[in-house]
Amino acid sequence: MNKPRSIDVDSVVALDVHVHIEHSGDDTAADRAARKYFGDSGASHDRRALADYYRSRKIGCVVFTVDETLSGRPQVSNEAVADFAEENSDIAIAFASINPHRGKEGVEEARRLLAAGRVRGLKLHPPIQEFFPNERIAYPLYELFAEARLPVIFHTGHSGIGTGMRGGGGIRLKYGNPMPIDDVAVDFPDMPIIMAHPSFPWQDEAISICLHKPQVYIDLSGWSPKYFSPTLVQYANTLLKKKVLFGSDYPLITPDRWLSDFEKIDIRDEVRPLILKDNAATLLGLRTTPPK
């Protein structure tokens, strides 16, 4: 078997750190509500189409599933995500997703995936997985990824999944408050942390954590850039210019839409390449020299 290729960072124009692998043809109540909230992106859930889309646009991507049962959406296994990334290693990097409530069994799955080199990070969604990031139930997972010095992505802020559904689909927004992530950053100072999404309605809290903790980053997925707060744009241009990352939230938001809107907001010319590629390239170990 040939050794899988890795992303040639010089051959891509951007790195999208937030891409969901979904079941093709999903049409649950949660999916329909999400399309109503985000608008129908027209993006295919088919994995071959996903690979073709990113390859044709010369965009690398971090791919993952969300290990949960609350939304009722069909689950994609971590193994399937890792298979996709290995089959498309010129454009894709796999992260695992483990629901902390799975306990020892979930930790063992993460350990196997890491030992086999099949994943290069962890994706967590506290509102859908129903935990606060600083709860000790999640700490055995953090210990594994901290030891490997691999990043953990946390959903933060509002959840598009569940919006408009009766009772919000059972999803409690309190778990999306980013402040508990500050405790995780203190307890695991060498574990890179990515706070996913503009963290409405806690954007200032997320910015404060990112400013204060050297290993914490913000990805800009899940929102069109035209809706970014002025404060977020201000800090992305200045003190956080090396800690902000491009993410789309495909298939709910496509890179085509995100990048088109990003061109129209007031980001400095010298900062754009940092956000679109260079910051992620360094964080993901694709480039060892930090951006200037």
TORVEX-522435 format. One line per 3 residues: number of its first residue (from 1); for each residue x, y, z of C-alpha. Coordinates in nm, 2 decimals. Last residue first. Example, Ala and Ser with C-alpha at 12.3 -4.5 7.8 and 13.67 -1.06 7.14 Angstrom:
BEGIN
2 = 1.37:-0.11:0.71  1.23:-0.45:0.78
This chain:
BEGIN
292 = 0.52:3.67:0.97  0.36:3.32:0.95  0.51:3.05:1.17
289 = 0.77:2.82:1.00  0.68:2.46:1.05  0.43:2.43:0.77
286 = 0.17:2.15:0.75  0.18:2.11:1.13  -0.19:2.17:1.17
283 = -0.14:2.50:1.37  0.12:2.63:1.12  -0.10:2.56:0.81
280 = -0.40:2.69:1.00  -0.24:3.03:1.05  -0.11:3.04:0.69
277 = -0.42:2.95:0.51  -0.72:3.19:0.48  -0.67:3.38:0.81
274 = -0.30:3.45:0.75  -0.36:3.51:0.38  -0.62:3.78:0.46
271 = -0.40:3.96:0.72  -0.17:4.14:0.48  -0.46:4.28:0.28
268 = -0.64:4.41:0.58  -0.98:4.28:0.65  -1.27:4.52:0.59
265 = -1.54:4.29:0.46  -1.62:4.23:0.09  -1.38:3.96:0.01
262 = -1.51:3.76:0.30  -1.85:3.75:0.14  -1.72:3.57:-0.17
259 = -1.50:3.34:0.05  -1.80:3.23:0.26  -2.03:3.17:-0.04
256 = -1.78:2.97:-0.24  -1.65:2.80:0.08  -2.00:2.65:0.13
253 = -2.22:2.70:0.43  -2.44:2.42:0.56  -2.23:2.16:0.37
250 = -1.97:2.28:0.48  -1.92:2.48:0.80  -1.69:2.73:0.63
247 = -1.37:2.76:0.83  -1.09:3.02:0.79  -0.88:3.06:1.10
244 = -0.80:3.34:1.35  -0.50:3.32:1.58  -0.23:3.50:1.38
241 = -0.44:3.82:1.33  -0.56:3.81:1.69  -0.41:4.14:1.81
238 = -0.48:4.33:1.49  -0.71:4.26:1.19  -0.89:3.97:1.35
235 = -0.93:4.19:1.66  -1.11:4.46:1.46  -1.32:4.21:1.26
232 = -1.44:4.05:1.58  -1.53:4.38:1.73  -1.72:4.49:1.42
229 = -1.93:4.18:1.46  -1.92:3.93:1.17  -2.25:3.92:0.97
226 = -2.09:3.99:0.63  -1.85:3.71:0.71  -2.13:3.45:0.65
223 = -2.15:3.25:0.97  -2.10:2.88:1.05  -1.72:2.90:1.04
220 = -1.49:3.17:1.16  -1.24:2.96:1.35  -1.10:3.11:1.67
217 = -0.77:3.00:1.83  -0.64:2.91:2.18  -0.28:2.80:2.25
214 = -0.16:3.14:2.38  -0.44:3.19:2.63  -0.53:3.55:2.71
211 = -0.62:3.69:2.37  -0.82:3.38:2.27  -1.00:3.38:2.60
208 = -1.08:3.75:2.57  -1.20:3.71:2.21  -1.43:3.42:2.31
205 = -1.58:3.63:2.60  -1.64:3.93:2.36  -1.82:3.70:2.12
202 = -2.06:3.56:2.38  -2.40:3.59:2.20  -2.28:3.48:1.94
199 = -1.95:3.29:1.95  -1.82:3.36:1.59  -1.77:2.99:1.50
196 = -1.55:2.72:1.64  -1.32:2.78:1.94  -1.00:2.60:1.84
193 = -0.78:2.47:2.12  -0.42:2.36:2.09  -0.31:2.14:2.38
190 = 0.00:2.26:2.56  -0.17:2.46:2.83  -0.41:2.17:2.93
187 = -0.55:2.27:3.27  -0.55:2.64:3.19  -0.69:2.60:2.84
184 = -0.96:2.37:2.98  -1.06:2.63:3.24  -1.09:2.89:2.96
181 = -1.31:2.65:2.77  -1.57:2.70:3.04  -1.60:3.06:2.91
178 = -1.71:2.96:2.56  -2.09:2.95:2.63  -2.22:2.68:2.39
175 = -2.34:2.45:2.67  -2.59:2.72:2.77  -2.76:2.68:2.43
172 = -2.95:2.37:2.54  -3.05:2.15:2.24  -3.38:1.96:2.29
169 = -3.48:2.02:1.93  -3.49:2.39:2.01  -3.80:2.32:2.22
166 = -4.00:2.27:1.91  -3.77:2.34:1.62  -3.68:2.70:1.51
163 = -3.30:2.65:1.56  -3.22:2.29:1.64  -2.89:2.28:1.45
160 = -2.80:2.65:1.40  -2.65:2.64:1.75  -2.55:2.97:1.91
157 = -2.21:3.01:2.07  -1.92:2.77:2.07  -1.84:2.44:1.90
154 = -1.51:2.31:2.04  -1.22:2.20:1.82  -0.94:2.01:1.99
151 = -0.59:2.03:1.85  -0.31:1.77:1.87  -0.02:1.79:2.12
148 = -0.02:1.41:2.13  -0.02:1.42:2.51  -0.28:1.70:2.50
145 = -0.50:1.48:2.27  -0.50:1.19:2.51  -0.54:1.40:2.83
142 = -0.82:1.59:2.66  -1.02:1.27:2.62  -0.97:1.17:2.98
139 = -1.08:1.53:3.07  -1.43:1.51:2.91  -1.62:1.37:3.21
136 = -1.43:1.62:3.43  -1.67:1.90:3.32  -1.47:2.20:3.19
133 = -1.62:2.17:2.84  -1.98:2.18:2.96  -2.17:1.88:2.85
130 = -2.47:1.79:2.64  -2.33:1.63:2.32  -2.55:1.86:2.11
127 = -2.46:2.18:2.31  -2.10:2.07:2.38  -2.00:1.99:2.01
124 = -1.66:1.83:2.02  -1.41:1.77:1.74  -1.08:1.61:1.81
121 = -0.74:1.63:1.62  -0.50:1.46:1.38  -0.68:1.13:1.31
118 = -0.58:0.79:1.16  -0.23:0.77:1.31  -0.30:0.42:1.42
115 = -0.23:0.51:1.79  -0.45:0.81:1.76  -0.75:0.61:1.63
112 = -0.70:0.34:1.89  -0.68:0.59:2.17  -0.99:0.77:2.05
109 = -1.18:0.45:2.05  -1.05:0.37:2.40  -1.17:0.71:2.53
106 = -1.51:0.64:2.38  -1.54:0.30:2.56  -1.41:0.46:2.89
103 = -1.68:0.72:2.90  -1.94:0.74:2.62  -2.07:1.06:2.78
100 = -1.76:1.24:2.64  -1.91:1.21:2.29  -1.61:1.13:2.06
97 = -1.54:1.31:1.74  -1.23:1.23:1.55  -1.04:1.47:1.32
94 = -0.94:1.38:0.97  -0.72:1.58:0.73  -0.83:1.63:0.36
91 = -0.69:1.77:0.04  -0.40:1.55:-0.08  -0.51:1.29:0.17
88 = -0.82:1.21:-0.03  -0.85:0.83:0.03  -0.69:0.87:0.37
85 = -0.93:1.15:0.46  -1.23:0.95:0.35  -1.11:0.65:0.54
82 = -1.06:0.86:0.85  -1.42:0.99:0.82  -1.55:0.64:0.78
79 = -1.36:0.52:1.08  -1.49:0.81:1.29  -1.84:0.68:1.21
76 = -2.11:0.88:1.05  -2.43:0.90:1.25  -2.78:0.95:1.12
73 = -2.95:1.27:1.26  -3.17:1.22:1.56  -3.05:1.55:1.71
70 = -2.97:1.41:2.05  -2.77:1.11:1.94  -2.42:1.24:1.91
67 = -2.07:1.19:1.77  -2.03:1.48:1.54  -1.84:1.40:1.21
64 = -1.51:1.53:1.10  -1.32:1.68:0.81  -1.03:1.94:0.81
61 = -1.00:2.08:0.46  -0.76:2.18:0.19  -0.88:2.42:-0.08
58 = -0.76:2.40:-0.44  -1.10:2.49:-0.58  -1.14:2.17:-0.79
55 = -0.99:1.96:-0.50  -1.25:2.10:-0.25  -1.55:2.03:-0.48
52 = -1.42:1.70:-0.60  -1.37:1.58:-0.24  -1.72:1.69:-0.14
49 = -1.87:1.53:-0.46  -1.70:1.20:-0.37  -1.84:1.23:-0.02
46 = -2.20:1.28:-0.12  -2.36:1.54:0.11  -2.40:1.77:-0.19
43 = -2.39:2.15:-0.14  -2.71:2.33:-0.26  -2.65:2.58:0.02
40 = -3.02:2.57:0.12  -3.06:2.86:0.36  -2.89:2.87:0.70
37 = -3.20:2.86:0.92  -3.44:2.68:0.68  -3.17:2.43:0.58
34 = -3.10:2.37:0.95  -3.47:2.31:1.02  -3.48:2.05:0.74
31 = -3.17:1.88:0.87  -3.31:1.87:1.23  -3.64:1.72:1.10
28 = -3.44:1.45:0.93  -3.35:1.46:0.56  -3.01:1.30:0.52
25 = -2.96:1.20:0.15  -2.58:1.13:0.17  -2.48:1.09:0.54
22 = -2.26:1.38:0.65  -1.89:1.46:0.67  -1.87:1.80:0.82
19 = -1.60:2.06:0.72  -1.45:2.31:0.96  -1.08:2.39:0.92
16 = -1.09:2.52:0.57  -0.74:2.57:0.44  -0.69:2.81:0.16
13 = -0.52:2.86:-0.18  -0.37:2.51:-0.20  -0.05:2.41:-0.38
10 = 0.19:2.56:-0.12  0.03:2.37:0.16  0.09:2.04:-0.01
7 = -0.17:1.83:0.18  -0.04:1.49:0.27  -0.01:1.19:0.04
4 = -0.10:0.85:0.17  0.18:0.59:0.18  0.13:0.34:-0.10
1 = 0.00:0.00:0.00
